[in-house]
Amino acid sequence: MSVAASAAAASQAQTQLALAAKFAKANASNEQSVVQLIESVNANLEQLVQSAAQSGLGVNLDISA
């Protein structure tokens, strides 16, 4: 393998490594955003349930068939 080919291969490897690191960072950021979204939805549902319970909504619901 020539010196030029070795240099080109090394440069390509560095570029691939940089792109892989960038994608890994983006995935970590996306995962964190998804976790925050799920936590927010969970908090909103808890507030809705508490509000419904305080207002008596669903208290006399007959679910027997």
N, C-alpha and C positions, 0 to 999 in steps of 0.2 A: 504494500500500500504506500502510495507516495505521500510526501509531507503535505501537499496541498489537499489531498483526499482526506488525510487525517484531520487537518484543520477544519475542513468543511464538515466532517462528521462530528467533530467536537462542538462546532458552532450549532449544528442542528440539534445535538443532544441538549445543549444549554437552552435553546429555544423551547424544546419540548418540555424540559424541566420547569422553565418559567411559566409556560402555559398550564402545566399540571398544577403548579402551586396556585396560580390564579383561579383555576376551576375549583380547587379544594377550598380556597378561601370563600368563593362565591357560594358553594354548597353549604358551608358552615353558617354563612350569613343567612341563607334561605331557611335552613333548619331552625335557626334561632327565631326568625320571623314567624314561622309556622307555630312554634311553641308559644310565642307571645300571643298569637291570634287565638289559639286553643284556650289559653288561660283567660283571655278576655271574654270569649264566648261562654266559658264556664262561669265566670263571675257574673255576667249578664243573666244567665239562666238562673243562678242562685238568687239574684235580686228579684227576678220575675216570680219565682216560686214563693219567696218570702212575701212579696206584695200580694200575690193571689191568696196566700194563706191568711194574711192579715185582713183582707177584705171579705173573707168567707167564701171566696170563689171556689167551687168544686167541693165544698164541704158535704153537701147533701147529694152527691152524685151516686146514683145506683148503677153499678156496673154488672150486676148479676143478670144472667141471660135466662 
